[in-house]
Amino acid sequence: MLTAAGPSVAPPQLSRRRTNAVFATVVLGLMLAALDQLIISTALPTIVAELGGSGHMAWVITAYLLTETVATVLVGKFGDMFGRKVVFQVSAGIFVVGSLLAGSAQSMAMLIGGRAIQGVGGGGLMVTAMALIADVIPLRQRGKYQGALGAVFGITTVVGPTLGGVFTDQATWRWCFYINIPIAAVMVVMAARTVPVIRAAARPVIDYAGIVLAALGTSALVLGLEWGGSTYPWTSATVIGLLLGSVLLLTGFVFVELRAREPMLPMELFRNPVFTVCSILSFIVGFAMLGALTYLPTYLQFVDGITATASGVRTLPMVIGLLTTALLAGEVVSRTGRYKIFPILGSALTALGLFLMSTMGSSTGVWLELLYMFVLGLGIGLTMQVLTIAVQNTVPYHDLGAATSGVTYFRTLGSAFGTAVFGSLYSSRLEPNLAEAHAASPGVPDGLVRSPKGLHLLPDARAAPFIDAYADTVNDVFLWVVPVSLVGFAVALFLKEVPLRDSARAEASDLGEGFAAPDSPDTDQQLARAVAGVLRRTGGPVTRELLADCDSPLSPGQAWAIGQIHWRARVRGGASLTEIAGAHRMPTEVLEPVFQRVAEAGYALRDGDGLRLTAAGRAEIDRLTAAWRHWLDQRLEDWDVTDAADRARLDRALDHLAAELLEEAEAQYVRTPV
């Protein structure tokens, strides 16, 4: 029975125009947050030349990623508490404050602080954007919209560096941040006018202790890895203290998660070998991709002497390779249901691409550089596309949301570690290499060689030692990451291949799944998204077949009519002919015969304009809901579990989804003859 799970409030009925306006609003929010992950990478050499602090260069990106990770966990819960519209607007405000601070930064510390604030706002924008789609888009159309959002996230992330280069060359690097302010202002106004206010009925449980311990432990570990061997010796009290503190904090995190009522990352997930393998691979993909995209522009500007814009354009072969294999892998997985081969090949190609890039130097031709980047992109694309799908395909229902967000968490964590470790390697190798270059070419001002433009103003003979120093430094960074990719190759061999569910097949070709756009960890939302994928793939059940399956005597038109009465009474406390006609923009005279016949058949009672169901009408509603639930359950049967409590949770969730689908079917019913 539906009442066992409580009322299920379907998305508000919005006009197509308003729905498109809401979608445009959330796309703006997602674009801003995704762009700012890497928009600054091509500007970093210029920023370091102006602000100094090359040893902290990686933190300009790492700070954003770490605070974004924490925000994505908290914001979903806050959206349930205060309404996602409010949280979306507040996140935009925080993002603007961070952008203002970063754009006006007069020191590297101020810039990193602004980026950390930006990350909080960016994480809120990304998670809330996905959740708003679930709030306002009917279930049948939701998969299409969420897939489009995921594609926007992926494409925007990888074109960010090129756009950052354009701002750096044509204006100033500060416009990488200032440009956010007018766009965010437009977005907030649009949200105020178009996004409806919806709050969850239940107050969520937030794992504050787990979130704090994870954030502090991760930050301490990243700081220790970045400072070790560069800012401080590895044997210094600072580095040892940070690493030891991170171990204690993360150990505390594990103990808290084992006892938390609703843990941020349930520890039992690691009993699932697919989740464990995919989490490790997701970490490695984030490590390699963000690290490479962060330091490739530095190499290209210092060694090849090209502009910030051109360095962004030069990285496009990597992006093209990544997108090509991600789309190809997704399509093949969707058609064949087989996915294990892709992370194996992808890890091998990633290692090969990093090794080839470690051989580049001042004498390497442009086309050879582009080929090496393309190979790296091919490897990353093959690996990243299947990981979320594989996890969603194997975890039990009650862990679906946590598992999905867990894979995303490890991807973001890997990105943060990648930029930090790349930065530590870069800093530890750059200074001795530059010292050797100064010895080979004495008399060159140090400040001049810290800027790509200044370096390439020197005569070729004077500049050559310094160009080689930068090339050797970045090459060493890429070479040290090759073993990490080889570990990924070894781990991928242990990935278990499980036949894909219909829902996983439907989402396999969505680009957003590969890029793991931050999403809500709420299990019911994830299940709703999976069901939307099933509906998109199968077309959904035919109304007449459902009525026949449950032996209902109703015609499709009668089913629609009693469904209208039931849901308006359930959600709004009552139903009237005028209200129903107004909602569908139809004269009451057109619908009155439908409801009159339903009343004459004994399924409803009319009291003037008011309508209510009889016992017979309620019985038919129960039949229809059961038919929807059976149809869904058949296609989600591989989520069944033997544990009675888990099975009951699945049943309640499917009851909610069946009820929502029944209401959304009104558009199909309304034009069907009685």
C-alpha positions as CSV (number, residue, x, y, z in Angstrom):
1,M,0.0,0.0,0.0
2,L,1.2,3.5,-0.7
3,T,0.4,4.7,2.7
4,A,3.1,2.4,4.1
5,A,5.7,4.8,2.8
6,G,3.9,8.1,3.2
7,P,2.8,10.6,0.7
8,S,5.0,11.0,-2.4
9,V,5.0,14.5,-3.7
10,A,5.5,14.6,-7.5
11,P,7.4,17.4,-9.2
12,P,5.2,20.6,-9.6
13,Q,3.6,20.8,-13.0
14,L,5.6,23.5,-14.9
15,S,5.0,24.9,-18.3
16,R,7.5,23.9,-21.0
17,R,8.8,27.5,-21.0
18,R,9.3,27.6,-17.3
19,T,10.9,24.2,-17.3
20,N,13.4,25.3,-19.9
21,A,14.1,28.5,-17.8
22,V,14.8,26.3,-14.8
23,F,17.1,24.1,-16.8
24,A,19.0,27.2,-18.3
25,T,19.4,28.5,-14.7
26,V,21.0,25.3,-13.4
27,V,23.1,24.9,-16.5
28,L,24.6,28.3,-15.7
29,G,25.4,27.2,-12.2
30,L,26.9,24.0,-13.2
31,M,29.0,25.7,-15.9
32,L,30.4,28.2,-13.5
33,A,31.4,25.6,-10.9
34,A,32.9,23.2,-13.5
35,L,34.8,25.9,-15.4
36,D,36.5,27.1,-12.3
37,Q,38.0,23.7,-11.5
38,L,40.7,24.2,-14.1
39,I,40.2,27.6,-15.8
40,I,43.2,28.9,-13.9
41,S,45.6,26.2,-15.0
42,T,46.8,28.0,-18.1
43,A,47.1,31.3,-16.1
44,L,49.3,29.7,-13.3
45,P,52.7,30.6,-14.9
46,T,51.6,34.2,-15.2
47,I,50.1,34.3,-11.7
48,V,53.3,32.9,-10.2
49,A,55.4,35.5,-12.1
50,E,53.2,38.2,-10.6
51,L,52.5,37.0,-7.1
52,G,55.4,34.6,-6.5
53,G,55.0,31.5,-4.4
54,S,55.7,28.8,-7.1
55,G,55.9,26.2,-4.3
56,H,52.2,26.8,-3.6
57,M,51.1,26.8,-7.2
58,A,49.2,23.4,-6.9
59,W,47.1,24.7,-4.0
60,V,45.4,27.2,-6.3
61,I,43.6,24.1,-7.7
62,T,43.8,21.8,-4.7
63,A,42.1,24.3,-2.4
64,Y,39.1,24.4,-4.7
65,L,38.8,20.7,-5.1
66,L,39.0,19.9,-1.3
67,T,36.4,22.4,-0.2
68,E,34.2,21.4,-3.2
69,T,34.4,17.8,-1.9
70,V,33.2,18.7,1.5
71,A,30.5,21.0,0.2
72,T,29.0,18.3,-2.1
73,V,28.4,16.1,1.0
74,L,26.8,18.8,3.1
75,V,24.8,20.7,0.5
76,G,22.6,17.9,-0.4
77,K,21.5,17.6,3.2
78,F,21.0,21.3,3.6
79,G,18.9,21.4,0.4
80,D,16.6,18.9,2.1
81,M,16.4,21.0,5.2
82,F,16.0,24.5,3.8
83,G,14.9,24.0,0.2
84,R,17.2,23.6,-2.8
85,K,16.2,27.0,-4.3
86,V,17.6,28.8,-1.2
87,V,20.7,26.7,-1.1
88,F,21.4,27.2,-4.8
89,Q,21.2,31.0,-4.4
90,V,23.3,31.0,-1.2
91,S,25.9,28.8,-3.0
92,A,26.0,31.3,-5.9
93,G,26.6,34.1,-3.3
94,I,29.5,32.2,-1.7
95,F,30.9,31.5,-5.2
96,V,30.8,35.3,-6.0
97,V,32.5,36.2,-2.7
98,G,35.3,33.7,-3.5
99,S,35.6,35.0,-7.0
100,L,36.0,38.6,-5.8
101,L,38.6,37.6,-3.3
102,A,40.6,35.5,-5.8
103,G,40.3,38.1,-8.5
104,S,41.6,40.9,-6.3
105,A,44.3,38.7,-4.7
106,Q,47.6,40.4,-3.9
107,S,49.4,37.3,-2.7
108,M,49.3,33.6,-3.3
109,A,47.8,33.0,0.2
110,M,44.9,35.4,-0.6
111,L,44.4,33.7,-3.9
112,I,44.3,30.2,-2.3
113,G,41.8,31.5,0.3
114,G,39.5,32.8,-2.4
115,R,39.7,29.6,-4.3
116,A,38.8,27.6,-1.1
117,I,35.7,29.8,-0.7
118,Q,34.9,29.4,-4.4
119,G,35.1,25.6,-3.9
120,V,32.4,25.7,-1.2
121,G,30.1,27.7,-3.5
122,G,31.0,25.5,-6.5
123,G,30.3,22.3,-4.8
124,G,26.9,23.7,-3.7
125,L,26.0,24.8,-7.2
126,M,26.9,21.4,-8.7
127,V,25.0,19.2,-6.3
128,T,22.0,21.5,-6.1
129,A,21.8,21.8,-9.9
130,M,21.4,18.0,-10.2
131,A,18.9,17.9,-7.3
132,L,16.8,20.7,-8.8
133,I,16.3,18.6,-12.0
134,A,14.9,15.9,-9.8
135,D,12.6,18.4,-8.1
136,V,11.1,20.0,-11.2
137,I,11.4,17.5,-14.1
138,P,9.0,14.6,-14.4
139,L,10.5,11.2,-13.9
140,R,10.1,10.1,-17.6
141,Q,12.1,13.1,-18.8
142,R,14.6,13.4,-15.9
143,G,17.2,11.0,-17.3
144,K,17.5,13.1,-20.5
145,Y,17.9,16.4,-18.6
146,Q,20.4,14.9,-16.1
147,G,22.4,13.3,-18.9
148,A,22.6,16.7,-20.6
149,L,23.8,18.3,-17.3
150,G,26.5,15.7,-17.0
151,A,27.7,16.3,-20.5
152,V,27.8,20.1,-19.8
153,F,29.8,19.4,-16.7
154,G,32.3,17.2,-18.6
155,I,32.8,19.4,-21.6
156,T,33.0,22.6,-19.5
157,T,35.6,21.0,-17.2
158,V,38.0,20.2,-20.0
159,V,37.6,23.5,-22.0
160,G,38.2,25.6,-18.9
161,P,42.0,25.8,-19.5
162,T,41.6,27.2,-23.0
163,L,39.1,29.9,-21.8
164,G,41.5,30.8,-18.9
165,G,44.3,31.3,-21.4
166,V,42.1,33.7,-23.5
167,F,41.3,35.8,-20.4
168,T,45.0,35.8,-19.4
169,D,46.3,36.9,-22.8
170,Q,43.5,39.3,-23.8
171,A,42.8,40.9,-20.5
172,T,44.3,39.7,-17.2
173,W,44.2,36.4,-15.3
174,R,42.0,38.2,-12.8
175,W,39.1,38.0,-15.3
176,C,39.1,34.3,-14.9
177,F,37.3,35.1,-11.6
178,Y,35.7,38.5,-12.4
179,I,33.7,37.0,-15.2
180,N,31.8,34.9,-12.7
181,I,30.2,37.9,-11.0
182,P,27.8,39.1,-13.8
183,I,26.9,35.5,-14.8
184,A,26.2,34.6,-11.2
185,A,24.0,37.7,-10.8
186,V,21.9,36.7,-13.8
187,M,21.7,33.2,-12.5
188,V,20.4,34.3,-9.0
189,V,17.8,36.5,-10.6
190,M,16.7,33.7,-12.9
191,A,16.5,31.3,-10.0
192,A,14.4,33.7,-8.0
193,R,11.9,34.0,-10.9
194,T,11.8,30.5,-12.2
195,V,12.7,27.8,-9.6
196,P,9.9,26.6,-7.4
197,V,10.3,26.3,-3.6
198,I,10.3,22.6,-2.6
199,R,11.4,21.1,0.7
200,A,11.8,17.5,1.8
201,A,9.2,16.3,4.3
202,A,11.7,14.5,6.5
203,R,14.6,16.2,8.3
204,P,17.9,14.6,7.1
205,V,20.6,13.1,9.3
206,I,24.0,14.7,8.7
207,D,27.2,12.9,9.5
208,Y,29.0,16.0,10.8
209,A,31.7,14.1,12.6
210,G,32.6,12.0,9.6
211,I,32.6,15.0,7.3
212,V,34.9,17.0,9.6
213,L,37.3,14.1,10.1
214,A,37.5,13.3,6.4
215,A,38.1,17.0,5.5
216,L,40.8,17.5,8.1
217,G,42.5,14.2,7.5
218,T,42.5,14.7,3.7
219,S,43.8,18.2,4.0
220,A,46.6,17.2,6.4
221,L,47.7,14.4,4.1
222,V,47.6,16.6,1.0
223,L,49.6,19.4,2.8
224,G,52.1,16.9,4.0
225,L,52.7,15.4,0.6
226,E,53.0,18.8,-1.0
227,W,55.3,20.4,1.5
228,G,57.5,17.3,2.0
229,G,60.8,17.7,0.1
230,S,60.0,21.2,-1.1
231,T,58.9,23.7,1.6
232,Y,60.1,21.4,4.4
233,P,62.4,18.4,4.5
234,W,60.6,15.0,4.6
235,T,62.1,14.4,8.1
236,S,60.9,17.8,9.5
237,A,58.5,17.9,12.4
238,T,55.9,19.8,10.3
239,V,55.7,17.1,7.6
240,I,55.9,14.2,9.9
241,G,53.2,15.8,12.1
242,L,50.9,16.4,9.2
243,L,51.3,12.8,7.9
244,L,50.8,11.3,11.4
245,G,47.9,13.6,12.1
246,S,46.2,12.6,8.8
247,V,46.6,8.9,9.7
248,L,45.0,9.5,13.1
249,L,42.2,11.7,11.7
250,L,41.4,9.2,8.9
251,T,41.5,6.3,11.3
252,G,39.0,8.2,13.5
253,F,36.9,8.8,10.4
254,V,36.7,5.0,9.8
255,F,35.6,4.4,13.4
256,V,32.9,7.1,13.2
257,E,31.6,5.8,9.9
258,L,31.2,2.3,11.4
259,R,28.9,3.7,14.0
260,A,27.2,6.6,12.2
261,R,23.4,6.3,11.7
262,E,23.8,7.6,8.1
263,P,27.5,7.6,7.3
264,M,29.1,9.8,4.7
265,L,30.9,6.7,3.3
266,P,29.5,3.3,4.6
267,M,32.5,1.1,5.4
268,E,30.6,-2.0,4.3
269,L,30.9,-0.8,0.7
270,F,34.5,-1.9,0.7
271,R,33.3,-5.5,1.1
272,N,32.1,-5.2,-2.5
273,P,35.1,-5.9,-4.6
274,V,33.7,-3.9,-7.6
275,F,33.3,-0.8,-5.4
276,T,36.8,-1.2,-4.0
277,V,38.4,-1.6,-7.4
278,C,36.5,1.2,-9.0
279,S,37.3,3.6,-6.1
280,I,41.0,2.9,-6.6
281,L,40.7,3.4,-10.3
282,S,38.6,6.5,-9.9
283,F,41.3,7.9,-7.6
284,I,44.0,7.2,-10.2
285,V,42.0,8.7,-13.0
286,G,41.5,11.9,-11.1
287,F,45.2,11.9,-10.1
288,A,46.4,11.6,-13.7
289,M,43.9,13.8,-15.5
290,L,43.9,16.8,-13.2
291,G,47.7,16.6,-12.6
292,A,48.4,16.5,-16.3
293,L,45.9,19.3,-17.2
294,T,47.4,21.5,-14.4
295,Y,51.1,21.2,-15.5
296,L,50.9,20.7,-19.2
297,P,50.2,24.5,-19.8
298,T,53.3,25.3,-17.6
299,Y,55.4,23.0,-19.8
300,L,54.0,24.4,-23.0
301,Q,54.5,28.1,-22.0
302,F,58.0,27.7,-20.6
303,V,59.4,25.2,-23.0
304,D,57.6,25.9,-26.3
305,G,57.3,29.6,-25.6
306,I,53.6,29.9,-26.6
307,T,50.9,32.1,-25.1
308,A,48.5,31.0,-22.3
309,T,45.7,30.8,-24.9
310,A,47.8,28.7,-27.2
311,S,48.8,26.4,-24.4
312,G,45.1,25.8,-23.7
313,V,44.5,25.0,-27.4
314,R,47.5,22.7,-27.4
315,T,45.9,20.5,-24.7
316,L,42.9,19.9,-26.9
317,P,44.2,16.7,-28.4
318,M,44.2,15.2,-24.9
319,V,40.6,16.5,-24.5
320,I,39.6,15.1,-27.9
321,G,41.1,11.7,-27.2
322,L,39.4,11.6,-23.8
323,L,36.0,12.6,-25.2
324,T,36.3,10.2,-28.1
325,T,37.1,7.1,-26.1
326,A,34.6,8.1,-23.3
327,L,31.8,8.3,-25.8
328,L,32.9,5.1,-27.6
329,A,33.3,3.1,-24.4
330,G,29.9,4.3,-23.2
331,E,28.2,3.3,-26.4
332,V,29.9,-0.1,-26.5
333,V,29.0,-0.8,-22.8
334,S,25.4,0.2,-23.4
335,R,25.1,-2.2,-26.3
336,T,27.1,-5.2,-25.1
337,G,26.9,-4.9,-21.3
338,R,30.6,-5.6,-21.0
339,Y,33.0,-3.1,-19.4
340,K,36.0,-4.8,-17.8
341,I,38.3,-4.4,-20.8
342,F,38.0,-0.6,-20.9
343,P,39.8,0.3,-17.6
344,I,42.5,-2.4,-18.4
345,L,43.3,-0.8,-21.8
346,G,42.7,2.7,-20.4
347,S,45.2,2.3,-17.6
348,A,47.8,0.8,-20.0
349,L,47.4,3.7,-22.4
350,T,47.5,6.3,-19.6
351,A,50.8,4.9,-18.5
352,L,52.1,4.9,-22.0
353,G,50.9,8.5,-22.6
354,L,52.6,9.7,-19.4
355,F,55.8,8.0,-20.3
356,L,55.8,9.4,-23.8
357,M,55.2,12.9,-22.4
358,S,58.1,12.4,-20.0
359,T,60.4,12.2,-23.0
360,M,59.4,15.6,-24.4
361,G,62.0,18.4,-24.6
362,S,62.8,21.6,-26.4
363,S,63.6,19.7,-29.6
364,T,60.4,17.7,-29.6
365,G,58.2,18.6,-32.6
366,V,54.7,20.0,-32.1
367,W,53.0,17.1,-33.8
368,L,54.8,14.6,-31.7
369,E,53.7,16.5,-28.5
370,L,50.1,16.5,-29.8
371,L,50.3,12.8,-30.4
372,Y,51.6,12.0,-26.9
373,M,48.8,14.1,-25.4
374,F,46.2,12.4,-27.6
375,V,47.4,9.0,-26.3
376,L,47.1,10.1,-22.7
377,G,43.5,11.3,-23.4
378,L,42.6,8.0,-25.0
379,G,43.7,6.2,-21.9
380,I,41.9,8.4,-19.4
381,G,38.7,8.4,-21.5
382,L,38.6,4.6,-21.7
383,T,39.0,4.2,-17.9
384,M,36.8,7.0,-16.6
385,Q,33.5,6.2,-18.4
386,V,32.7,2.8,-16.9
387,L,33.6,3.2,-13.2
388,T,30.3,4.8,-11.9
389,I,28.3,2.5,-14.1
390,A,30.1,-0.6,-12.8
391,V,29.5,0.4,-9.2
392,Q,25.8,1.3,-9.6
393,N,25.4,-2.1,-11.3
394,T,26.6,-4.1,-8.3
395,V,25.8,-2.4,-5.0
396,P,22.6,-3.2,-3.1
397,Y,19.7,-0.7,-3.3
398,H,20.2,0.8,0.1
399,D,23.9,1.7,-0.7
400,L,23.2,3.1,-4.2
401,G,23.4,6.8,-3.3
402,A,26.5,6.4,-1.0
403,A,28.3,4.2,-3.6
404,T,27.7,6.7,-6.4
405,S,28.9,9.7,-4.3
406,G,31.8,7.5,-3.0
407,V,33.2,7.0,-6.5
408,T,32.9,10.7,-7.2
409,Y,34.5,11.5,-3.8
410,F,37.6,9.3,-4.7
411,R,37.8,10.9,-8.2
412,T,37.9,14.4,-6.6
413,L,40.3,13.2,-3.9
414,G,42.5,11.8,-6.6
415,S,42.4,15.1,-8.4
416,A,43.4,16.9,-5.2
417,F,46.2,14.5,-4.5
418,G,47.3,14.6,-8.1
419,T,47.7,18.4,-8.2
420,A,49.4,18.3,-4.8
421,V,51.9,15.5,-5.6
422,F,52.6,16.9,-9.1
423,G,53.2,20.3,-7.3
424,S,55.5,18.7,-4.8
425,L,57.5,17.0,-7.5
426,Y,57.6,20.1,-9.6
427,S,58.8,22.3,-6.8
428,S,61.4,19.9,-5.5
429,R,63.0,19.5,-9.0
430,L,62.6,23.0,-10.3
431,E,64.9,24.8,-7.9
432,P,68.0,22.6,-8.3
433,N,67.4,22.5,-12.1
434,L,67.2,26.3,-12.3
435,A,70.3,26.6,-10.1
436,E,72.2,24.4,-12.6
437,A,70.9,26.6,-15.4
438,H,72.1,29.8,-13.7
439,A,75.5,28.2,-13.4
440,A,75.5,27.4,-17.1
441,S,74.2,30.8,-18.1
442,P,75.4,33.2,-15.4
443,G,74.1,36.8,-15.1
444,V,70.5,36.1,-16.1
445,P,68.1,37.7,-13.5
446,D,66.1,35.1,-11.7
447,G,62.9,37.1,-11.9
448,L,63.1,37.1,-15.7
449,V,63.2,33.3,-16.0
450,R,60.3,32.8,-13.6
451,S,58.0,34.3,-16.3
452,P,57.4,32.5,-19.7
453,K,57.4,35.8,-21.5
454,G,60.6,37.0,-19.8
455,L,62.4,33.8,-20.4
456,H,61.7,33.8,-24.2
457,L,62.8,37.4,-24.5
458,L,66.4,36.2,-23.8
459,P,68.7,35.2,-26.7
460,D,68.3,31.5,-27.6
461,A,71.7,30.6,-26.2
462,R,71.1,32.3,-22.9
463,A,67.5,30.9,-22.6
464,A,68.3,27.3,-23.6
465,P,69.6,26.1,-20.1
466,F,66.5,27.5,-18.4
467,I,64.2,26.0,-21.0
468,D,65.8,22.6,-20.5
469,A,65.4,23.1,-16.7
470,Y,61.7,23.5,-17.0
471,A,61.4,20.6,-19.5
472,D,63.4,18.3,-17.3
473,T,61.3,19.3,-14.3
474,V,57.9,18.6,-15.9
475,N,59.2,15.5,-17.5
476,D,60.3,14.1,-14.1
477,V,56.8,14.8,-12.8
478,F,55.2,12.8,-15.7
479,L,57.7,10.0,-15.3
480,W,57.0,9.6,-11.6
481,V,53.3,9.2,-12.2
482,V,53.8,6.3,-14.7
483,P,54.0,3.8,-11.8
484,V,50.7,5.1,-10.4
485,S,49.0,4.3,-13.7
486,L,50.6,0.9,-13.8
487,V,49.2,0.2,-10.4
488,G,45.8,1.1,-11.9
489,F,46.4,-1.4,-14.7
490,A,47.1,-4.1,-12.1
491,V,44.1,-3.2,-10.1
492,A,41.8,-3.2,-13.2
493,L,42.7,-6.8,-13.8
494,F,40.8,-7.6,-10.6
495,L,37.6,-5.8,-11.7
496,K,34.7,-8.2,-11.6
497,E,32.4,-8.1,-14.7
498,V,28.7,-8.4,-13.8
499,P,25.9,-8.4,-16.4
500,L,24.5,-4.9,-16.6
501,R,21.0,-3.9,-15.4
502,D,18.7,-2.1,-17.7
503,S,19.2,1.1,-15.8
504,A,23.0,0.9,-16.0
505,R,22.8,0.2,-19.8
506,A,20.6,3.3,-20.2
507,E,23.1,5.5,-18.5
508,A,26.3,4.0,-19.8
509,S,26.4,6.4,-22.8
510,D,25.8,9.5,-20.7
511,L,29.0,11.6,-20.8
512,G,28.3,12.9,-17.3
513,E,28.6,9.4,-15.8
514,G,32.2,9.3,-17.0
515,F,33.2,12.6,-15.6
516,A,31.4,11.8,-12.4
517,A,29.7,15.1,-11.9
518,P,29.0,15.6,-8.2
519,D,25.5,14.4,-7.4
520,S,23.3,13.9,-4.4
521,P,24.2,10.9,-2.2
522,D,20.4,10.4,-1.5
523,T,19.5,6.8,-2.5
524,D,16.0,7.6,-3.5
525,Q,17.2,10.2,-5.9
526,Q,19.7,7.8,-7.4
527,L,17.0,5.1,-7.8
528,A,14.7,7.6,-9.4
529,R,17.4,8.5,-11.9
530,A,18.0,4.9,-12.6
531,V,14.3,4.3,-13.2
532,A,14.2,7.3,-15.5
533,G,17.0,5.6,-17.5
534,V,14.9,2.4,-17.7
535,L,11.9,4.4,-18.9
536,R,14.0,6.2,-21.5
537,R,15.5,2.9,-22.8
538,T,12.2,0.9,-22.8
539,G,9.7,3.6,-23.5
540,G,7.8,2.6,-20.3
541,P,4.8,0.4,-19.9
542,V,1.7,0.9,-22.2
543,T,-1.3,2.1,-20.2
544,R,-3.8,-0.4,-21.7
545,E,-1.3,-3.3,-20.9
546,L,-1.0,-2.2,-17.3
547,L,-4.8,-2.1,-16.9
548,A,-5.1,-5.5,-18.5
549,D,-2.3,-6.9,-16.3
550,C,-4.0,-5.9,-13.1
551,D,-7.5,-6.9,-14.4
552,S,-8.8,-3.4,-14.0
553,P,-12.2,-2.7,-15.6
554,L,-11.1,1.0,-16.1
555,S,-10.5,2.5,-19.5
556,P,-7.4,4.7,-19.8
557,G,-9.5,7.8,-19.6
558,Q,-11.2,6.6,-16.4
559,A,-7.8,5.7,-14.9
560,W,-6.5,9.2,-15.6
561,A,-9.6,10.8,-14.0
562,I,-9.6,8.8,-10.8
563,G,-5.8,9.4,-10.6
564,Q,-6.4,13.1,-10.7
565,I,-8.9,12.9,-7.9
566,H,-6.7,10.7,-5.8
567,W,-3.5,12.7,-6.1
568,R,-5.0,16.1,-5.7
569,A,-6.8,14.9,-2.5
570,R,-3.5,13.2,-1.3
571,V,-1.2,16.1,-2.0
572,R,-3.5,19.2,-1.7
573,G,-6.2,17.9,0.6
574,G,-9.0,17.9,-2.0
575,A,-9.9,17.9,-5.7
576,S,-12.2,19.9,-7.8
577,L,-13.2,19.9,-11.5
578,T,-12.3,23.6,-11.9
579,E,-8.8,23.0,-10.4
580,I,-8.1,19.9,-12.6
581,A,-9.3,21.7,-15.8
582,G,-7.2,24.8,-14.9
583,A,-4.1,22.7,-14.4
584,H,-4.5,21.2,-17.9
585,R,-5.6,24.5,-19.5
586,M,-8.9,23.1,-20.6
587,P,-12.5,24.3,-20.2
588,T,-14.4,22.5,-17.5
589,E,-17.1,21.7,-20.1
590,V,-14.5,19.4,-21.9
591,L,-13.6,17.4,-18.9
592,E,-17.0,17.3,-17.1
593,P,-18.3,14.3,-19.2
594,V,-15.2,12.3,-18.2
595,F,-15.7,12.8,-14.5
596,Q,-19.5,12.4,-14.8
597,R,-19.1,9.0,-16.3
598,V,-16.5,8.0,-13.6
599,A,-19.1,9.1,-11.0
600,E,-21.9,7.2,-12.7
601,A,-19.6,4.1,-12.7
602,G,-19.4,4.3,-8.9
603,Y,-15.7,5.3,-8.7
604,A,-16.2,8.9,-7.5
605,L,-18.7,11.2,-5.9
606,R,-19.4,14.7,-7.0
607,D,-20.4,17.5,-4.5
608,G,-20.9,20.5,-6.7
609,D,-17.5,21.2,-8.1
610,G,-15.8,19.0,-5.6
611,L,-14.7,15.4,-6.3
612,R,-13.7,12.5,-4.1
613,L,-13.2,8.8,-4.6
614,T,-15.5,6.0,-3.4
615,A,-14.2,2.8,-1.9
616,A,-14.3,1.3,-5.5
617,G,-12.2,4.1,-6.8
618,R,-9.6,3.7,-4.1
619,A,-9.5,0.0,-4.8
620,E,-8.7,0.7,-8.5
621,I,-6.0,3.2,-7.5
622,D,-4.4,0.5,-5.4
623,R,-4.5,-1.9,-8.4
624,L,-3.0,0.7,-10.8
625,T,-0.2,1.6,-8.3
626,A,0.5,-2.1,-7.8
627,A,0.7,-2.6,-11.6
628,W,3.3,0.2,-11.9
629,R,5.2,-1.1,-9.0
630,H,5.3,-4.6,-10.5
631,W,6.5,-3.3,-13.8
632,L,9.3,-1.4,-12.1
633,D,10.2,-4.3,-9.8
634,Q,10.6,-6.6,-12.8
635,R,13.2,-4.3,-14.3
636,L,14.9,-3.6,-11.0
637,E,14.7,-7.2,-9.8
638,D,18.5,-7.5,-9.6
639,W,18.4,-4.9,-6.8
640,D,16.4,-7.4,-4.7
641,V,18.3,-8.5,-1.6
642,T,17.7,-11.4,0.8
643,D,17.7,-9.3,3.9
644,A,14.1,-8.6,4.9
645,A,14.7,-5.0,6.1
646,D,16.6,-4.1,2.8
647,R,13.8,-5.6,0.8
648,A,11.2,-3.6,2.7
649,R,13.2,-0.4,2.0
650,L,13.3,-1.3,-1.7
651,D,9.5,-1.9,-1.7
652,R,8.8,1.4,-0.1
653,A,11.0,3.3,-2.6
654,L,9.4,1.5,-5.5
655,D,5.9,2.4,-4.1
656,H,6.9,6.1,-4.1
657,L,8.3,5.8,-7.7
658,A,5.2,3.9,-8.9
659,A,3.0,6.6,-7.4
660,E,4.9,9.4,-9.1
661,L,4.8,7.6,-12.4
662,L,1.1,7.1,-12.1
663,E,0.5,10.8,-11.7
664,E,2.9,11.7,-14.5
665,A,0.9,9.4,-16.8
666,E,-1.9,12.0,-16.9
667,A,-0.5,13.5,-20.0
668,Q,-0.9,10.2,-21.8
669,Y,-4.4,9.5,-20.3
670,V,-6.0,12.8,-20.8
671,R,-6.3,12.5,-24.6
672,T,-7.4,8.9,-24.5
673,P,-11.1,8.3,-25.2
674,V,-13.2,7.1,-22.2
